[in-house]
């Protein structure tokens, strides 16, 4: 039996409701949403809208039509950054960003956008808010940061950053790939203008789903244009949302699954989900701390981090540990740089990276105990050698 602990990459397993919703769509609906007038197309459109509405409830978004569906958070981030920033603009980000933010920003930097990376000092790797505010210039247009680090688990204080953005009149983009579905995200309370999220992690949806919330005050240039099912008589892209930024047939079956995942979260409640994940993370961190030769990276308190732990083992490479856990113990983890070289450079774990254990609401304490015993056995083997 496989024990899956790579939920920061993609969550698995999914709630049974997700598969049921996708199965129902495949067998009973199948129509193209918004493209035809027959009932199967209309039912498909209703499912897509229901998913928008559920996401709007989760993130406290007033108008669900301000949510643009994408294939993933990466596509959402690119839509936001390339649609907003122009040569001469300045953007402030952090040194912990995933390549989904780092690479588009580096590309824009090569084309005339100015970039400042704010430090996140050890041992907790928290965002330096003083440096963040001091980094804002006259030409600063955007603060673009993650919410939760996929490497070290740090959670940035969105409301504090939002206040800084509001004070200086700059836009605020949040990459919520790791936190959507596990943490309360209130776009109005935190002053978020652009929220990028993926469906296949904490929202429990399938891969190939995600989205971008766009504040009505923000006008983005379009990355692509095409069929929307609306204004078919015009050969120009519609200017209203979400059609302005959402072209082509959507992944309606995937969005049916995403909607089911979000409804599962709304039913369970974010408080209950967060409490369970803290319990699992506390158990994991206590157990790892008691194992000789193990070094945990980052925040010591589970209450202040994502449900993930990156660690190192003396004399054993992360890749070797991951291979042993997979082949001998059937435990799935993630090793290496986790698509976040900036973070590992900051932590001093570049280029080998770390072993990352990332948990989910659907993991169990028994699985954590099994993982800990496996790590103990690996360390004892190393001592004997």
C-alpha positions as CSV (number, residue, x, y, z in Angstrom):
1,X,0.0,0.0,0.0
2,X,1.3,3.4,-1.0
3,X,1.6,6.2,1.5
4,X,1.4,9.5,-0.4
5,X,3.2,12.5,1.2
6,X,3.8,14.8,-1.9
7,X,0.7,16.9,-1.6
8,X,2.6,20.2,-2.2
9,X,3.1,18.9,-5.7
10,X,-0.4,17.6,-6.2
11,X,-2.9,16.3,-3.6
12,X,-3.8,12.6,-3.6
13,X,-6.1,10.9,-2.9
14,X,-9.0,13.2,-3.7
15,X,-12.3,13.2,-1.9
16,X,-14.8,10.7,-3.4
17,X,-17.1,13.6,-4.4
18,X,-14.5,14.8,-6.9
19,X,-14.4,11.6,-8.9
20,X,-18.2,11.3,-8.7
21,X,-18.7,14.8,-10.1
22,X,-16.3,14.2,-13.0
23,X,-17.9,10.8,-13.7
24,X,-21.4,12.3,-13.8
25,X,-20.2,15.0,-16.2
26,X,-18.5,12.5,-18.5
27,X,-21.5,10.1,-18.6
28,X,-24.5,12.4,-18.3
29,X,-23.6,15.8,-19.6
30,X,-20.5,16.3,-21.8
31,X,-21.8,19.4,-23.5
32,X,-19.6,22.5,-24.3
33,X,-20.4,25.2,-21.8
34,X,-21.7,28.5,-23.2
35,X,-21.4,27.3,-26.9
36,X,-24.8,25.9,-27.7
37,X,-28.4,26.3,-26.7
38,X,-29.3,22.7,-26.0
39,X,-29.8,21.5,-22.5
40,X,-26.5,19.6,-22.2
41,X,-24.6,22.7,-23.1
42,X,-26.7,24.7,-20.6
43,X,-26.1,22.1,-17.9
44,X,-22.4,22.2,-18.6
45,X,-22.4,26.0,-18.3
46,X,-24.2,25.8,-15.0
47,X,-21.6,23.5,-13.6
48,X,-18.8,25.8,-14.6
49,X,-20.6,28.8,-13.1
50,X,-21.3,26.8,-9.9
51,X,-17.5,26.3,-9.6
52,X,-16.9,30.0,-10.0
53,X,-19.5,30.7,-7.4
54,X,-18.0,28.2,-4.9
55,X,-14.5,29.7,-5.4
56,X,-16.0,33.2,-4.8
57,X,-17.4,32.0,-1.5
58,X,-14.1,30.5,-0.5
59,X,-12.1,33.6,-1.3
60,X,-14.8,36.2,-0.4
61,X,-15.0,37.5,-4.0
62,X,-18.0,39.7,-4.6
63,X,-18.5,38.9,-8.3
64,X,-17.7,35.3,-9.4
65,X,-17.3,36.5,-13.0
66,X,-14.1,38.2,-11.9
67,X,-12.6,34.7,-11.7
68,X,-10.8,33.6,-14.9
69,X,-10.2,29.8,-15.3
70,X,-6.8,28.7,-16.4
71,X,-4.9,25.4,-16.6
72,X,-3.0,25.9,-13.4
73,X,-1.5,28.6,-11.1
74,X,1.5,29.1,-13.5
75,X,-0.8,30.1,-16.3
76,X,-2.7,32.4,-13.9
77,X,0.5,34.1,-12.7
78,X,1.7,34.6,-16.3
79,X,-1.6,36.1,-17.2
80,X,-1.4,38.6,-14.3
81,X,2.3,39.5,-14.7
82,X,2.4,39.8,-18.5
83,X,-1.0,41.5,-18.6
84,X,-0.1,44.2,-16.1
85,X,3.7,45.0,-16.3
86,X,5.3,47.2,-18.9
87,X,8.9,48.2,-19.5
88,X,9.9,50.8,-16.9
89,X,7.6,49.3,-14.3
90,X,9.0,48.1,-11.0
91,X,7.9,44.9,-9.2
92,X,8.7,43.8,-5.6
93,X,8.9,40.1,-4.8
94,X,10.5,37.7,-2.3
95,X,13.5,35.4,-2.4
96,X,11.4,32.3,-1.7
97,X,9.3,32.4,-4.9
98,X,8.5,29.4,-7.0
99,X,9.7,29.4,-10.6
100,X,6.1,30.0,-11.6
101,X,6.7,33.6,-10.4
102,X,10.5,33.8,-10.7
103,X,10.8,32.8,-14.4
104,X,8.1,35.1,-15.7
105,X,9.6,38.0,-13.7
106,X,13.1,37.2,-15.0
107,X,11.7,37.2,-18.5
108,X,10.0,40.6,-17.9
109,X,13.2,41.9,-16.3
110,X,15.1,41.0,-19.5
111,X,12.5,43.1,-21.4
112,X,12.7,46.3,-19.3
113,X,10.8,45.6,-16.1
114,X,12.7,46.4,-12.9
115,X,12.8,43.8,-10.1
116,X,13.6,43.8,-6.4
117,X,13.7,40.6,-4.3
118,X,13.0,41.1,-0.6
119,X,14.9,38.9,1.9
120,X,13.4,36.2,4.1
121,X,16.0,35.7,6.8
122,X,16.7,32.5,8.8
123,X,15.7,30.7,10.9
124,X,12.0,31.2,10.1
125,X,12.4,32.6,6.6
126,X,9.6,35.1,7.1
127,X,9.2,38.0,4.7
128,X,11.0,41.2,5.8
129,X,8.2,43.7,5.8
130,X,10.4,46.7,6.6
131,X,12.6,45.9,3.6
132,X,9.5,45.3,1.5
133,X,8.2,48.7,2.2
134,X,11.5,50.4,1.7
135,X,11.8,48.7,-1.7
136,X,8.8,50.5,-3.1
137,X,9.7,53.3,-5.6
138,X,7.9,55.9,-7.6
139,X,7.6,53.4,-10.5
140,X,6.6,50.4,-8.4
141,X,3.5,48.9,-10.0
142,X,3.1,45.6,-8.2
143,X,4.0,43.5,-5.2
144,X,4.0,39.8,-6.3
145,X,4.5,37.2,-3.6
146,X,3.6,33.7,-2.6
147,X,1.3,33.0,0.3
148,X,2.9,29.7,1.5
149,X,6.4,28.4,0.6
150,X,6.4,25.0,-1.1
151,X,10.0,24.4,0.2
152,X,10.2,25.7,3.8
153,X,6.5,26.0,4.7
154,X,6.6,29.7,5.7
155,X,3.3,31.5,5.4
156,X,3.5,35.2,4.6
157,X,1.2,37.7,6.3
158,X,-1.1,38.8,3.5
159,X,-3.0,41.5,5.4
160,X,0.1,43.3,6.4
161,X,1.5,43.2,2.9
162,X,-1.9,44.3,1.5
163,X,-1.8,47.4,3.8
164,X,1.6,48.3,2.5
165,X,0.4,48.0,-1.1
166,X,-2.7,50.1,-0.3
167,X,-0.6,52.8,1.5
168,X,1.7,53.2,-1.6
169,X,-1.0,52.7,-4.3
170,X,0.5,49.6,-5.9
171,X,-1.2,46.4,-7.0
172,X,-0.9,43.2,-5.0
173,X,-0.6,39.8,-6.6
174,X,-0.7,36.6,-4.4
175,X,0.4,33.2,-5.6
176,X,-1.9,30.9,-3.5
177,X,-0.9,27.6,-5.2
178,X,0.0,26.1,-1.8
179,X,-2.5,27.7,0.5
180,X,-5.8,27.8,-1.4
181,X,-8.2,25.4,0.3
182,X,-6.1,25.1,3.5
183,X,-5.9,28.7,4.7
184,X,-8.5,31.4,4.9
185,X,-7.9,33.8,2.0
186,X,-10.1,36.9,2.0
187,X,-9.3,39.0,-1.1
188,X,-11.2,42.0,0.3
189,X,-9.8,41.9,3.8
190,X,-6.2,41.4,2.6
191,X,-6.5,44.0,-0.2
192,X,-5.6,41.4,-2.9
193,X,-6.0,42.7,-6.5
194,X,-4.8,39.5,-8.2
195,X,-5.1,36.0,-6.7
196,X,-3.6,33.0,-8.6
197,X,-4.5,29.5,-7.6
198,X,-4.3,26.0,-8.8
199,X,-7.1,23.4,-8.6
200,X,-5.0,20.2,-8.1
201,X,-3.5,20.8,-4.7
202,X,-5.3,22.0,-1.6
203,X,-8.6,22.6,-3.5
204,X,-8.7,18.8,-4.2
205,X,-9.5,19.2,-7.9
206,X,-7.9,17.5,-10.9
207,X,-4.8,18.6,-12.7
208,X,-5.4,21.0,-15.5
209,X,-7.6,23.3,-13.5
210,X,-6.8,26.7,-11.8
211,X,-7.7,30.3,-12.0
212,X,-7.0,34.0,-11.5
213,X,-9.1,36.5,-9.6
214,X,-8.9,40.0,-11.0
215,X,-10.1,43.0,-9.0
216,X,-12.4,45.1,-11.2
217,X,-10.0,48.0,-10.8
218,X,-7.3,46.1,-12.6
219,X,-7.2,46.0,-16.4
220,X,-5.0,43.3,-17.9
221,X,-3.8,43.0,-21.4
222,X,-4.9,39.8,-23.0
223,X,-2.4,37.0,-23.5
224,X,-4.6,35.2,-26.1
225,X,-7.8,35.7,-27.9
226,X,-10.4,33.5,-29.5
227,X,-13.8,31.8,-29.1
228,X,-15.7,32.7,-26.0
229,X,-19.3,31.7,-26.9
230,X,-20.3,35.3,-26.4
231,X,-20.5,38.1,-29.1
232,X,-19.9,35.6,-31.9
233,X,-20.8,38.3,-34.4
234,X,-17.7,40.3,-33.5
235,X,-14.2,39.5,-34.6
236,X,-12.7,41.5,-31.6
237,X,-12.3,40.0,-28.1
238,X,-15.1,40.9,-25.7
239,X,-14.0,43.4,-23.0
240,X,-16.2,42.0,-20.2
241,X,-15.1,39.4,-17.7
242,X,-14.4,36.6,-17.7
243,X,-14.6,36.4,-21.5
244,X,-12.0,39.1,-21.9
245,X,-9.3,36.8,-20.5
246,X,-10.8,33.4,-21.0
247,X,-10.9,32.1,-24.5
248,X,-11.4,28.6,-25.9
249,X,-13.3,25.6,-24.6
250,X,-12.7,25.2,-20.8
251,X,-11.9,22.0,-19.1
252,X,-15.5,21.6,-18.0
253,X,-15.2,18.0,-16.7
254,X,-12.1,19.1,-14.7
255,X,-14.0,22.2,-13.4
256,X,-16.8,19.9,-12.3
257,X,-14.3,18.0,-10.2
258,X,-12.8,21.3,-8.9
259,X,-16.2,22.5,-7.9
260,X,-16.8,19.3,-6.0
261,X,-13.4,19.7,-4.3
262,X,-14.3,23.3,-3.2
263,X,-17.7,22.2,-2.0
264,X,-16.0,19.5,0.1
265,X,-13.8,22.2,1.7
266,X,-16.8,24.5,2.3
267,X,-18.6,21.6,3.9
268,X,-15.7,20.4,6.1
269,X,-14.7,24.0,7.0
270,X,-11.3,25.6,6.8
271,X,-10.9,25.6,10.6
272,X,-11.4,21.8,10.8
273,X,-9.0,21.3,7.8
274,X,-6.3,23.5,9.3
275,X,-6.6,21.9,12.8
276,X,-6.1,18.5,11.3
277,X,-3.1,19.6,9.2
278,X,-1.5,21.2,12.3
279,X,-2.0,18.0,14.3
280,X,-0.3,16.0,11.5
281,X,2.6,18.5,11.1
282,X,3.2,18.7,14.9
283,X,3.5,14.9,15.0
284,X,5.8,14.8,12.0
285,X,8.1,17.6,13.4
286,X,8.2,16.1,16.9
287,X,9.2,12.7,15.5
288,X,11.8,14.1,13.1
289,X,13.3,16.2,15.9
290,X,13.9,13.1,18.1
291,X,15.8,11.3,15.3
292,X,19.6,11.9,15.6
293,X,21.2,13.3,12.4
294,X,18.0,15.0,11.1
295,X,17.9,18.8,10.5
296,X,14.5,20.4,10.0
297,X,14.6,23.6,7.9
298,X,12.5,26.6,8.9
299,X,9.8,27.6,11.4
300,X,9.8,25.4,14.5
301,X,6.0,25.7,15.2
302,X,3.5,23.9,13.1
303,X,0.9,26.6,13.7
304,X,3.1,29.0,11.7
305,X,3.9,26.9,8.7
306,X,2.3,24.9,5.9
307,X,1.7,21.2,6.5
308,X,5.1,20.4,5.0
309,X,8.6,19.8,6.3
310,X,11.9,20.0,4.5
311,X,14.7,18.2,6.2
312,X,18.3,17.0,5.7
313,X,20.0,13.8,7.0
314,X,23.7,13.7,7.9
315,X,25.8,11.8,5.4
316,X,22.9,10.8,3.2
317,X,21.8,12.8,0.1
318,X,18.1,13.8,-0.3
319,X,17.9,11.9,-3.5
320,X,19.0,8.7,-1.8
321,X,16.5,9.1,1.0
322,X,13.7,9.7,-1.4
323,X,14.6,6.6,-3.4
324,X,14.8,4.4,-0.4
325,X,11.4,5.7,1.0
326,X,9.8,5.0,-2.4
327,X,11.3,1.6,-3.3
328,X,11.5,0.0,0.1
329,X,8.7,1.6,2.1
330,X,6.2,2.7,-0.6
331,X,6.3,6.3,0.8
332,X,6.0,9.0,-1.9
333,X,8.0,12.2,-1.1
334,X,9.7,15.0,-3.0
335,X,13.4,15.6,-3.1
336,X,15.7,18.2,-4.8
337,X,15.0,21.8,-5.5
338,X,11.2,21.7,-5.8
339,X,11.2,24.2,-8.7
340,X,12.3,26.9,-6.2
341,X,16.1,27.6,-6.6
342,X,15.8,31.0,-5.1
343,X,14.4,29.4,-1.9
344,X,17.2,26.8,-1.7
345,X,19.9,29.5,-2.3
346,X,18.4,31.4,0.6
347,X,18.3,28.4,2.8
348,X,21.9,27.2,1.9
349,X,20.6,23.9,0.5
350,X,21.4,24.6,-3.2
351,X,22.1,22.6,-5.4
352,X,21.2,19.3,-3.7
353,X,18.0,20.5,-2.1
354,X,16.1,18.7,0.7
355,X,13.7,15.9,1.4
356,X,10.2,17.4,1.5
357,X,7.3,15.7,3.3
358,X,4.0,17.5,2.5
359,X,0.8,16.4,4.1
360,X,-2.9,16.7,3.4
361,X,-6.1,16.8,5.3
362,X,-6.6,13.2,4.0
363,X,-3.4,11.9,5.5
364,X,-3.4,10.1,8.9
365,X,-1.3,10.0,12.1
366,X,-0.7,6.3,11.4
367,X,0.9,7.2,8.1
368,X,3.1,9.8,9.8
369,X,4.2,7.2,12.3
370,X,5.1,4.8,9.5
371,X,7.2,7.6,7.8
372,X,9.0,8.4,11.0
373,X,9.9,4.7,11.6
374,X,11.2,4.5,8.0
375,X,13.4,7.5,8.6
376,X,14.7,6.0,11.8
377,X,15.6,2.8,10.1
378,X,17.5,4.7,7.3
379,X,19.5,6.7,9.9
380,X,20.3,3.5,11.8
381,X,21.6,1.9,8.6
382,X,23.8,4.8,8.0
383,X,25.3,4.6,11.5
384,X,26.1,0.9,11.0
385,X,27.8,1.6,7.7
